[in-house]
Amino acid sequence: MVYKGSMVRFILIIALIFPLYVAADENITAASYLLVEADSFDIISGKDYHLKLPPASTTKVMTTIVAIENLNGDEMIVPNRKVIKFPRSKLYLIPGKKYTSIDLIKGAMIESANDAAYTLASYIGGTEENFAQMMNEKAKEIGARNTQFKNASGLFVDGQYTTCYDLALMFKYALSNDRFKEIVTMKYFLFQNSKKSVKYKNHNRFLFCFEPAIGGKTGFTRASKYCYVGAFEKDGKVYILSLLGSKDLWGDAVEILRELYEKLPSEKEIKLAKANSITLSLLKEKKDKMPVVKKKYKKSKKSKKKSADLNEV
């Protein structure tokens, strides 16, 4: 009996020293997740949150903060021809055309545009590889020491990884920047490209159906599965949720947030909050005519299959 009691005490001590698994729900599909109070970084719940996993488009949190800290927002940036080859999500940038840096920053964060992230990286770092090194240096400065970036978009590449713990640290740091916080809370982004203007809706569905949501960043590739980092408010405190390798992003997020909230959005409400875009065609000036609104229609099954490797959801 003494032996058994000693073993129980030993196990409890180990659990306190190495809290790698403090599960909120066994049905959560994410390979790793973490829910923390931002100011103290006290852990509410989590699972394998030091596990290194591919970050998908949550990478763009670091891309955005490095861009904000190195640009004024009014720089005119010209993308090169490589932007044509990037998969969606993208702003469909035109090589040789000038864009303001703030539009590219908003496009990278709100629409998760891969071409915008690459263009910012090339402009600031000279090459995307140099910019990735700047991202890594910033991550270590913040304390995210189990993170390595190799590109600015989050498109899957071997050797690019982060952890839920590091992701939460990086998001906490980013929120301390007023411009980042302003951008991450935006529900819509209006972008003018050539002769058309496109209204993009933020991919963070919680902004449209869950009042405590402050802002966040989603991500997806087939290899990375669904990823997310976001912040929420309750009783004057800010909480950060990060998750990687999920098969059911919004379902997992809702289950984890039950640790904090009684009332959470339903599956139907989250579905209705799905991101989309509206294209406004710019017509010749005529007093009796308004811009024509063209809505995107549902893709065919063939098109959906083709887009299985797309970066963002």
Helices and strands as residue ranges (DSSP letters): H 2-17, E 21-22, E 32-37, E 43-47, G 56-58, H 59-70, E 76-77, G 81-85, E 99-100, H 101-110, H 114-125, H 128-142, H 164-175, H 178-184, E 188-193, E 196-201, H 206-209, E 213-221, E 225-234, E 237-246, H 249-257, H 267-272, E 277-281, E 292-295, H 301-306, G 307-309
